[in-house]
Amino acid sequence: MSFLNEVKDPRATHNCWAYKVGEQFRYNDDGEPSSTAGKPIYSAISSSGIDMVMVVVIRYFGGIKLGTGGLVRAYGGVAAECLKDAPTCLVKPKARVGMEVPFDLLGTVYNQLQHFHAEDIKQDYDTGKDGTVVVMFKVTPYPDSRGPVAAVGSASKNLILENLIKEKEAKKVDEKERHGLEKKLSNKA
């Protein structure tokens, strides 16, 4: 809501708003008659197909009463026009993942995390068992991943490198297979 505090004008009669982030949404009429401002703004957001957005419509009363129908059309129309002209960008959500890694595999894990464009990588030597370290990072989830890469769902704690580490521990991955795997992974990213 810091965006709202940034853009709202205390001199305005009404600062009406709505937002949508995934399935979550909220709207506010800010003193206008119930469902005549926030709801039409939210309706415009839903119709636009844009997600992760907040629209604030600021109204200065000029002496002309619009009535409930006029308010609905005004707020909804302004929001729709704003969304139509607004620049958009692709936002890739990040899943926070933690995994316990034996010390001798730490280099391999860090190497593979680069292929996944992992961010905010941290390690905690105090949390893991003897001979292990807990590595935490953020990565874009690939729910349709198959084969040697376990899927990372936003609600699950699957480990991306789980199968790769098992193969490495078993010493069954030769360099040719690893090169092919890295090539496949970089093509998916």
Secondary structure, 3 states (H helix, E strand, C coil): CHHHHHHCCCCCCEEEEEEEECCEEEEECCCCCCCCCHHHHHHHHHHHCCCCEEEEEEECCCCCCCHHHHHHHHHHHHHHHHHHHCCCCCCCCCEEEEEEEEHHHHHHHHHHHHHCCCEEEEEECCCCCCCEEEEEEEECCCCCCCCCCCCCCCCCCCCCCHHHHHHHHCCCCCHHHHHHHHHHHHHHC
